[in-house]
Amino acid sequence: MAAFDISHRQLRHSQRIDLDTGVRVPVVQADAEALPFAGGSFDVACSAYGALPFVADPLAVFREVRRVLRPGGRFVFSVSHPVRWAFPDDPGPRGLTSDRSYFDRTPYEERDERGALTYVEHHRTMADWVNLLAASGLTIAGLVEPEWPEGHERVWGGWSPLRGRHLPGTAIFTCVSF
Ligand SMILES: C[S@@+](CC[C@H](N)C(=O)[O-])C[C@H]1O[C@@H](n2cnc3c(N)ncnc32)[C@H](O)[C@@H]1O
């Protein structure tokens, strides 16, 4: 087993969690577009809102995942549901009205006071994800769009029972490397 992230700081969080749980997860600092693992090393690969929305070339990531998986190995990953892109992240009624095109691939960017880029998140439509996976040679085995849980009343960031009952927040893909 191995876990990785491009951010050293994020790996420090992982090590802190290891101390709390008593479970040690080996970590390595690495770029998802160039994994430091031999081909066919893993049965399963997972990414929860990981590198994929933040890289300019997600196809390179999918190809790398395919390379390090054994034949029959599975890749499960989650991303923000593409539909969210077209709606403002507002838990109230404003969050139910589309204010930009679902098809607009302009990345979301944040800059510091000197104009230097500090955060970039790319938008891909559902068809983009499906076609990127197809191009990588990974086969989609399933797609889950979790629904707002019954009785869950918490408001968190842009999410609320009002908005969560209307819009999907997450897309979870399961893929197989044959
Ligand atoms: C939204 S966070 C999710 C982190 C973690 N999966 C979680 O659920 O807490 C996205 C993570 O992707 C990492 N990341 C961004 N680009 C990356 C890349 N090219 N290779 C590896 N990790 C990357 C960031 O450093 C960040 O830790």
The ligand as an SDF file (V2000), in Angstrom:
LIG
                    3D

 27 29  0  0  0  0  0  0  0  0999 V2000
   -9.1550   18.5900   -2.5770 C   0  0  0  0  0  0  0  0  0  0  0  0
   -7.6190   17.9000   -2.0290 S   0  0  0  0  0  0  0  0  0  0  0  0
   -8.1180   16.2570   -1.6080 C   0  0  0  0  0  0  0  0  0  0  0  0
   -7.1600   15.5940   -0.7020 C   0  0  0  0  0  0  0  0  0  0  0  0
   -7.6120   14.2320   -0.1300 C   0  0  0  0  0  0  0  0  0  0  0  0
   -7.8970   13.2730   -1.1600 N   0  0  0  0  0  0  0  0  0  0  0  0
   -8.7570   14.3930    0.8000 C   0  0  0  0  0  0  0  0  0  0  0  0
   -9.8610   13.8960    0.5170 O   0  0  0  0  0  0  0  0  0  0  0  0
   -8.5820   15.0280    1.8420 O   0  0  0  0  0  0  0  0  0  0  0  0
   -6.7380   17.7170   -3.5610 C   0  0  0  0  0  0  0  0  0  0  0  0
   -5.3350   17.1990   -3.3650 C   0  0  0  0  0  0  0  0  0  0  0  0
   -4.7550   16.9600   -4.6630 O   0  0  0  0  0  0  0  0  0  0  0  0
   -3.3910   17.2440   -4.5730 C   0  0  0  0  0  0  0  0  0  0  0  0
   -2.8370   17.4130   -5.9280 N   0  0  0  0  0  0  0  0  0  0  0  0
   -3.0550   18.4260   -6.7990 C   0  0  0  0  0  0  0  0  0  0  0  0
   -2.3780   18.2390   -7.9380 N   0  0  0  0  0  0  0  0  0  0  0  0
   -1.6910   17.0680   -7.7830 C   0  0  0  0  0  0  0  0  0  0  0  0
   -0.8090   16.3250   -8.6260 C   0  0  0  0  0  0  0  0  0  0  0  0
   -0.4820   16.7570   -9.8480 N   0  0  0  0  0  0  0  0  0  0  0  0
   -0.3140   15.1640   -8.1540 N   0  0  0  0  0  0  0  0  0  0  0  0
   -0.6330   14.7270   -6.9100 C   0  0  0  0  0  0  0  0  0  0  0  0
   -1.4760   15.3700   -6.0710 N   0  0  0  0  0  0  0  0  0  0  0  0
   -1.9900   16.5420   -6.5010 C   0  0  0  0  0  0  0  0  0  0  0  0
   -3.3470   18.5110   -3.7130 C   0  0  0  0  0  0  0  0  0  0  0  0
   -2.0720   18.7430   -3.1640 O   0  0  0  0  0  0  0  0  0  0  0  0
   -4.4070   18.1950   -2.6630 C   0  0  0  0  0  0  0  0  0  0  0  0
   -3.8500   17.5780   -1.5260 O   0  0  0  0  0  0  0  0  0  0  0  0
  1  2  1  0
  2  3  1  0
  2 10  1  0
  3  4  1  0
  4  5  1  0
  5  6  1  0
  5  7  1  0
  7  8  2  0
  7  9  1  0
 10 11  1  0
 11 12  1  0
 11 26  1  0
 12 13  1  0
 13 14  1  0
 13 24  1  0
 14 15  1  0
 14 23  1  0
 15 16  2  0
 16 17  1  0
 17 18  1  0
 17 23  2  0
 18 19  1  0
 18 20  2  0
 20 21  1  0
 21 22  2  0
 22 23  1  0
 24 25  1  0
 24 26  1  0
 26 27  1  0
M  CHG  2   2   1   9  -1
M  END
$$$$
